[in-house]
């Protein structure tokens, strides 16, 4: 997202983006593969399903 903001708005993002890895890029894929055995974020509570009126 920061790249989109820079490209279209020609501004620096105000808030920091969540780190992401693009696995199509060799360096990113290596980073992901090296960290597969690390615990990831816990699944949060899911919002309850909307009720029909």
PDB file of N, CA, C and O in Angstrom:
ATOM      1  N   UNK A   1       0.805  -1.195   0.000  1.00  0.00           N
ATOM      2  CA  UNK A   1       0.000   0.000   0.000  1.00  0.00           C
ATOM      3  C   UNK A   1       0.855   1.269   0.000  1.00  0.00           C
ATOM      4  O   UNK A   1       0.498   2.245  -0.660  1.00  0.00           O
ATOM      5  N   UNK A   2       1.963   1.275   0.718  1.00  0.00           N
ATOM      6  CA  UNK A   2       2.778   2.489   0.710  1.00  0.00           C
ATOM      7  C   UNK A   2       3.232   2.876  -0.706  1.00  0.00           C
ATOM      8  O   UNK A   2       3.308   4.058  -1.042  1.00  0.00           O
ATOM      9  N   UNK A   3       3.530   1.866  -1.525  1.00  0.00           N
ATOM     10  CA  UNK A   3       3.935   2.168  -2.902  1.00  0.00           C
ATOM     11  C   UNK A   3       2.806   2.824  -3.688  1.00  0.00           C
ATOM     12  O   UNK A   3       3.043   3.712  -4.507  1.00  0.00           O
ATOM     13  N   UNK A   4       1.581   2.384  -3.434  1.00  0.00           N
ATOM     14  CA  UNK A   4       0.418   2.971  -4.116  1.00  0.00           C
ATOM     15  C   UNK A   4       0.247   4.428  -3.694  1.00  0.00           C
ATOM     16  O   UNK A   4      -0.007   5.293  -4.532  1.00  0.00           O
ATOM     17  N   UNK A   5       0.382   4.697  -2.416  1.00  0.00           N
ATOM     18  CA  UNK A   5       0.261   6.070  -1.905  1.00  0.00           C
ATOM     19  C   UNK A   5       1.332   6.962  -2.518  1.00  0.00           C
ATOM     20  O   UNK A   5       1.055   8.078  -2.956  1.00  0.00           O
ATOM     21  N   UNK A   6       2.557   6.452  -2.541  1.00  0.00           N
ATOM     22  CA  UNK A   6       3.643   7.250  -3.129  1.00  0.00           C
ATOM     23  C   UNK A   6       3.402   7.506  -4.610  1.00  0.00           C
ATOM     24  O   UNK A   6       3.626   8.615  -5.096  1.00  0.00           O
ATOM     25  N   UNK A   7       2.947   6.485  -5.329  1.00  0.00           N
ATOM     26  CA  UNK A   7       2.747   6.609  -6.771  1.00  0.00           C
ATOM     27  C   UNK A   7       1.610   7.580  -7.110  1.00  0.00           C
ATOM     28  O   UNK A   7       1.794   8.503  -7.904  1.00  0.00           O
ATOM     29  N   UNK A   8       0.447   7.369  -6.509  1.00  0.00           N
ATOM     30  CA  UNK A   8      -0.727   8.159  -6.888  1.00  0.00           C
ATOM     31  C   UNK A   8      -0.820   9.516  -6.193  1.00  0.00           C
ATOM     32  O   UNK A   8      -1.319  10.477  -6.777  1.00  0.00           O
ATOM     33  N   UNK A   9      -0.346   9.600  -4.954  1.00  0.00           N
ATOM     34  CA  UNK A   9      -0.483  10.849  -4.203  1.00  0.00           C
ATOM     35  C   UNK A   9       0.814  11.632  -4.113  1.00  0.00           C
ATOM     36  O   UNK A   9       0.824  12.796  -3.710  1.00  0.00           O
ATOM     37  N   UNK A  10       1.919  10.979  -4.496  1.00  0.00           N
ATOM     38  CA  UNK A  10       3.230  11.609  -4.404  1.00  0.00           C
ATOM     39  C   UNK A  10       3.485  12.109  -2.975  1.00  0.00           C
ATOM     40  O   UNK A  10       4.007  13.203  -2.760  1.00  0.00           O
ATOM     41  N   UNK A  11       3.097  11.264  -2.007  1.00  0.00           N
ATOM     42  CA  UNK A  11       3.265  11.586  -0.592  1.00  0.00           C
ATOM     43  C   UNK A  11       3.807  10.361   0.133  1.00  0.00           C
ATOM     44  O   UNK A  11       3.707   9.241  -0.367  1.00  0.00           O
ATOM     45  N   UNK A  12       4.377  10.577   1.302  1.00  0.00           N
ATOM     46  CA  UNK A  12       4.782   9.470   2.152  1.00  0.00           C
ATOM     47  C   UNK A  12       3.576   9.049   2.993  1.00  0.00           C
ATOM     48  O   UNK A  12       2.807   9.902   3.436  1.00  0.00           O
ATOM     49  N   UNK A  13       3.405   7.752   3.216  1.00  0.00           N
ATOM     50  CA  UNK A  13       2.291   7.287   4.053  1.00  0.00           C
ATOM     51  C   UNK A  13       2.389   7.868   5.466  1.00  0.00           C
ATOM     52  O   UNK A  13       3.485   8.074   5.988  1.00  0.00           O
ATOM     53  N   UNK A  14       1.245   8.126   6.067  1.00  0.00           N
ATOM     54  CA  UNK A  14       1.180   8.701   7.410  1.00  0.00           C
ATOM     55  C   UNK A  14       1.375   7.618   8.469  1.00  0.00           C
ATOM     56  O   UNK A  14       2.028   7.851   9.486  1.00  0.00           O
ATOM     57  N   UNK A  15       0.813   6.442   8.232  1.00  0.00           N
ATOM     58  CA  UNK A  15       0.963   5.352   9.189  1.00  0.00           C
ATOM     59  C   UNK A  15       1.765   4.217   8.556  1.00  0.00           C
ATOM     60  O   UNK A  15       1.796   4.066   7.335  1.00  0.00           O
ATOM     61  N   UNK A  16       2.407   3.432   9.403  1.00  0.00           N
ATOM     62  CA  UNK A  16       3.244   2.339   8.938  1.00  0.00           C
ATOM     63  C   UNK A  16       2.369   1.175   8.473  1.00  0.00           C
ATOM     64  O   UNK A  16       1.335   0.883   9.075  1.00  0.00           O
ATOM     65  N   UNK A  17       2.786   0.528   7.414  1.00  0.00           N
ATOM     66  CA  UNK A  17       2.082  -0.620   6.869  1.00  0.00           C
ATOM     67  C   UNK A  17       2.516  -1.895   7.588  1.00  0.00           C
ATOM     68  O   UNK A  17       3.615  -1.957   8.140  1.00  0.00           O
ATOM     69  N   UNK A  18       1.667  -2.892   7.582  1.00  0.00           N
ATOM     70  CA  UNK A  18       2.018  -4.200   8.115  1.00  0.00           C
ATOM     71  C   UNK A  18       3.046  -4.823   7.175  1.00  0.00           C
ATOM     72  O   UNK A  18       2.900  -4.751   5.955  1.00  0.00           O
ATOM     73  N   UNK A  19       4.094  -5.439   7.749  1.00  0.00           N
ATOM     74  CA  UNK A  19       5.102  -6.087   6.915  1.00  0.00           C
ATOM     75  C   UNK A  19       4.472  -7.222   6.110  1.00  0.00           C
ATOM     76  O   UNK A  19       3.722  -8.034   6.651  1.00  0.00           O
ATOM     77  N   UNK A  20       4.779  -7.271   4.833  1.00  0.00           N
ATOM     78  CA  UNK A  20       4.303  -8.340   3.968  1.00  0.00           C
ATOM     79  C   UNK A  20       5.465  -8.806   3.106  1.00  0.00           C
ATOM     80  O   UNK A  20       6.421  -8.065   2.876  1.00  0.00           O
ATOM     81  N   UNK A  21       5.372 -10.030   2.638  1.00  0.00           N
ATOM     82  CA  UNK A  21       6.400 -10.561   1.757  1.00  0.00           C
ATOM     83  C   UNK A  21       5.737 -10.994   0.461  1.00  0.00           C
ATOM     84  O   UNK A  21       4.712 -11.676   0.475  1.00  0.00           O
ATOM     85  N   UNK A  22       6.320 -10.598  -0.645  1.00  0.00           N
ATOM     86  CA  UNK A  22       5.848 -10.995  -1.966  1.00  0.00           C
ATOM     87  C   UNK A  22       6.651 -12.216  -2.379  1.00  0.00           C
ATOM     88  O   UNK A  22       7.802 -12.101  -2.800  1.00  0.00           O
ATOM     89  N   UNK A  23       6.043 -13.379  -2.257  1.00  0.00           N
ATOM     90  CA  UNK A  23       6.768 -14.635  -2.461  1.00  0.00           C
ATOM     91  C   UNK A  23       7.208 -14.855  -3.904  1.00  0.00           C
ATOM     92  O   UNK A  23       7.939 -15.807  -4.178  1.00  0.00           O
ATOM     93  N   UNK A  24       6.787 -14.010  -4.825  1.00  0.00           N
ATOM     94  CA  UNK A  24       7.273 -14.070  -6.191  1.00  0.00           C
ATOM     95  C   UNK A  24       8.658 -13.463  -6.322  1.00  0.00           C
ATOM     96  O   UNK A  24       9.312 -13.617  -7.354  1.00  0.00           O
ATOM     97  N   UNK A  25       9.110 -12.768  -5.275  1.00  0.00           N
ATOM     98  CA  UNK A  25      10.445 -12.180  -5.277  1.00  0.00           C
ATOM     99  C   UNK A  25      11.364 -13.107  -4.491  1.00  0.00           C
ATOM    100  O   UNK A  25      11.074 -13.427  -3.338  1.00  0.00           O
ATOM    101  N   UNK A  26      12.476 -13.547  -5.098  1.00  0.00           N
ATOM    102  CA  UNK A  26      13.349 -14.548  -4.469  1.00  0.00           C
ATOM    103  C   UNK A  26      13.780 -14.209  -3.039  1.00  0.00           C
ATOM    104  O   UNK A  26      13.766 -15.089  -2.178  1.00  0.00           O
ATOM    105  N   UNK A  27      14.158 -12.971  -2.765  1.00  0.00           N
ATOM    106  CA  UNK A  27      14.582 -12.607  -1.401  1.00  0.00           C
ATOM    107  C   UNK A  27      13.435 -12.750  -0.411  1.00  0.00           C
ATOM    108  O   UNK A  27      13.637 -13.206   0.715  1.00  0.00           O
ATOM    109  N   UNK A  28      12.250 -12.369  -0.819  1.00  0.00           N
ATOM    110  CA  UNK A  28      11.085 -12.473   0.058  1.00  0.00           C
ATOM    111  C   UNK A  28      10.743 -13.943   0.296  1.00  0.00           C
ATOM    112  O   UNK A  28      10.444 -14.339   1.423  1.00  0.00           O
ATOM    113  N   UNK A  29      10.787 -14.749  -0.767  1.00  0.00           N
ATOM    114  CA  UNK A  29      10.476 -16.169  -0.622  1.00  0.00           C
ATOM    115  C   UNK A  29      11.447 -16.831   0.349  1.00  0.00           C
ATOM    116  O   UNK A  29      11.035 -17.635   1.186  1.00  0.00           O
ATOM    117  N   UNK A  30      12.721 -16.503   0.245  1.00  0.00           N
ATOM    118  CA  UNK A  30      13.718 -17.058   1.161  1.00  0.00           C
ATOM    119  C   UNK A  30      13.387 -16.686   2.599  1.00  0.00           C
ATOM    120  O   UNK A  30      13.464 -17.534   3.488  1.00  0.00           O
ATOM    121  N   UNK A  31      13.022 -15.437   2.840  1.00  0.00           N
ATOM    122  CA  UNK A  31      12.656 -14.975   4.185  1.00  0.00           C
ATOM    123  C   UNK A  31      11.463 -15.763   4.723  1.00  0.00           C
ATOM    124  O   UNK A  31      11.467 -16.191   5.877  1.00  0.00           O
ATOM    125  N   UNK A  32      10.457 -15.950   3.897  1.00  0.00           N
ATOM    126  CA  UNK A  32       9.259 -16.683   4.318  1.00  0.00           C
ATOM    127  C   UNK A  32       9.609 -18.142   4.626  1.00  0.00           C
ATOM    128  O   UNK A  32       9.203 -18.673   5.660  1.00  0.00           O
ATOM    129  N   UNK A  33      10.348 -18.777   3.745  1.00  0.00           N
ATOM    130  CA  UNK A  33      10.692 -20.184   3.936  1.00  0.00           C
ATOM    131  C   UNK A  33      11.537 -20.378   5.197  1.00  0.00           C
ATOM    132  O   UNK A  33      11.384 -21.373   5.905  1.00  0.00           O
ATOM    133  N   UNK A  34      12.428 -19.425   5.471  1.00  0.00           N
ATOM    134  CA  UNK A  34      13.274 -19.511   6.662  1.00  0.00           C
ATOM    135  C   UNK A  34      12.489 -19.349   7.960  1.00  0.00           C
ATOM    136  O   UNK A  34      12.958 -19.753   9.024  1.00  0.00           O
ATOM    137  N   UNK A  35      11.294 -18.759   7.878  1.00  0.00           N
ATOM    138  CA  UNK A  35      10.532 -18.453   9.099  1.00  0.00           C
ATOM    139  C   UNK A  35       9.290 -19.323   9.275  1.00  0.00           C
ATOM    140  O   UNK A  35       8.492 -19.071  10.177  1.00  0.00           O
ATOM    141  N   UNK A  36       9.111 -20.334   8.438  1.00  0.00           N
ATOM    142  CA  UNK A  36       7.898 -21.153   8.516  1.00  0.00           C
ATOM    143  C   UNK A  36       7.720 -21.855   9.855  1.00  0.00           C
ATOM    144  O   UNK A  36       6.590 -22.124  10.264  1.00  0.00           O
ATOM    145  N   UNK A  37       8.816 -22.154  10.543  1.00  0.00           N
ATOM    146  CA  UNK A  37       8.693 -22.849  11.811  1.00  0.00           C
ATOM    147  C   UNK A  37       8.411 -21.917  12.992  1.00  0.00           C
ATOM    148  O   UNK A  37       8.213 -22.386  14.112  1.00  0.00           O
ATOM    149  N   UNK A  38       8.391 -20.615  12.757  1.00  0.00           N
ATOM    150  CA  UNK A  38       8.094 -19.648  13.824  1.00  0.00           C
ATOM    151  C   UNK A  38       6.589 -19.553  14.030  1.00  0.00           C
ATOM    152  O   UNK A  38       5.815 -19.656  13.078  1.00  0.00           O
ATOM    153  N   UNK A  39       6.179 -19.356  15.279  1.00  0.00           N
ATOM    154  CA  UNK A  39       4.741 -19.175  15.509  1.00  0.00           C
ATOM    155  C   UNK A  39       4.254 -17.872  14.879  1.00  0.00           C
ATOM    156  O   UNK A  39       4.955 -16.860  14.899  1.00  0.00           O
ATOM    157  N   UNK A  40       3.078 -17.911  14.335  1.00  0.00           N
ATOM    158  CA  UNK A  40       2.498 -16.725  13.714  1.00  0.00           C
ATOM    159  C   UNK A  40       1.475 -16.097  14.628  1.00  0.00           C
ATOM    160  O   UNK A  40       1.291 -16.539  15.763  1.00  0.00           O
ATOM    161  N   UNK A  41       0.809 -15.069  14.141  1.00  0.00           N
ATOM    162  CA  UNK A  41      -0.217 -14.416  14.970  1.00  0.00           C
ATOM    163  C   UNK A  41      -1.377 -15.380  15.239  1.00  0.00           C
ATOM    164  O   UNK A  41      -1.723 -16.215  14.404  1.00  0.00           O
ATOM    165  N   UNK A  42      -1.949 -15.241  16.396  1.00  0.00           N
ATOM    166  CA  UNK A  42      -3.091 -16.075  16.753  1.00  0.00           C
ATOM    167  C   UNK A  42      -4.330 -15.583  16.018  1.00  0.00           C
ATOM    168  O   UNK A  42      -4.504 -14.385  15.794  1.00  0.00           O
ATOM    169  N   UNK A  43      -5.169 -16.508  15.655  1.00  0.00           N
ATOM    170  CA  UNK A  43      -6.416 -16.134  14.997  1.00  0.00           C
ATOM    171  C   UNK A  43      -7.278 -15.371  15.997  1.00  0.00           C
ATOM    172  O   UNK A  43      -7.472 -15.818  17.128  1.00  0.00           O
ATOM    173  N   UNK A  44      -7.786 -14.235  15.580  1.00  0.00           N
ATOM    174  CA  UNK A  44      -8.637 -13.440  16.460  1.00  0.00           C
ATOM    175  C   UNK A  44     -10.061 -13.964  16.468  1.00  0.00           C
ATOM    176  O   UNK A  44     -10.421 -14.870  15.716  1.00  0.00           O
ATOM    177  N   UNK A  45     -10.841 -13.381  17.320  1.00  0.00           N
ATOM    178  CA  UNK A  45     -12.262 -13.762  17.336  1.00  0.00           C
ATOM    179  C   UNK A  45     -12.914 -13.338  16.052  1.00  0.00           C
ATOM    180  O   UNK A  45     -12.644 -12.252  15.539  1.00  0.00           O
ATOM    181  N   UNK A  46     -13.751 -14.167  15.538  1.00  0.00           N
ATOM    182  CA  UNK A  46     -14.489 -13.813  14.338  1.00  0.00           C
ATOM    183  C   UNK A  46     -15.776 -13.102  14.726  1.00  0.00           C
ATOM    184  O   UNK A  46     -16.396 -13.412  15.744  1.00  0.00           O
ATOM    185  N   UNK A  47     -16.158 -12.162  13.909  1.00  0.00           N
ATOM    186  CA  UNK A  47     -17.410 -11.437  14.159  1.00  0.00           C
ATOM    187  C   UNK A  47     -18.579 -12.408  14.008  1.00  0.00           C
ATOM    188  O   UNK A  47     -18.548 -13.291  13.151  1.00  0.00           O
ATOM    189  N   UNK A  48     -19.598 -12.247  14.829  1.00  0.00           N
ATOM    190  CA  UNK A  48     -20.764 -13.128  14.691  1.00  0.00           C
ATOM    191  C   UNK A  48     -21.453 -12.884  13.363  1.00  0.00           C
ATOM    192  O   UNK A  48     -21.424 -11.776  12.827  1.00  0.00           O
ATOM    193  N   UNK A  49     -22.068 -13.921  12.844  1.00  0.00           N
ATOM    194  CA  UNK A  49     -22.782 -13.803  11.552  1.00  0.00           C
ATOM    195  C   UNK A  49     -23.942 -12.836  11.700  1.00  0.00           C
ATOM    196  O   UNK A  49     -24.568 -12.755  12.756  1.00  0.00           O
ATOM    197  N   UNK A  50     -24.218 -12.112  10.641  1.00  0.00           N
ATOM    198  CA  UNK A  50     -25.344 -11.171  10.655  1.00  0.00           C
ATOM    199  C   UNK A  50     -26.645 -11.937  10.728  1.00  0.00           C
ATOM    200  O   UNK A  50     -26.810 -12.976  10.089  1.00  0.00           O
ATOM    201  N   UNK A  51     -27.560 -11.414  11.512  1.00  0.00           N
ATOM    202  CA  UNK A  51     -28.861 -12.074  11.646  1.00  0.00           C
ATOM    203  C   UNK A  51     -29.836 -11.514  10.634  1.00  0.00           C
ATOM    204  O   UNK A  51     -29.862 -10.311  10.372  1.00  0.00           O
ATOM    205  N   UNK A  52     -30.628 -12.389  10.075  1.00  0.00           N
ATOM    206  CA  UNK A  52     -31.665 -11.960   9.140  1.00  0.00           C
ATOM    207  C   UNK A  52     -32.796 -11.305   9.931  1.00  0.00           C
ATOM    208  O   UNK A  52     -33.175 -11.797  10.994  1.00  0.00           O
ATOM    209  N   UNK A  53     -33.332 -10.209   9.423  1.00  0.00           N
ATOM    210  CA  UNK A  53     -34.429  -9.535  10.116  1.00  0.00           C
ATOM    211  C   UNK A  53     -35.744 -10.144   9.785  1.00  0.00           C
ATOM    212  O   UNK A  53     -36.776  -9.695  10.285  1.00  0.00           O
TER     213      UNK A  53
END
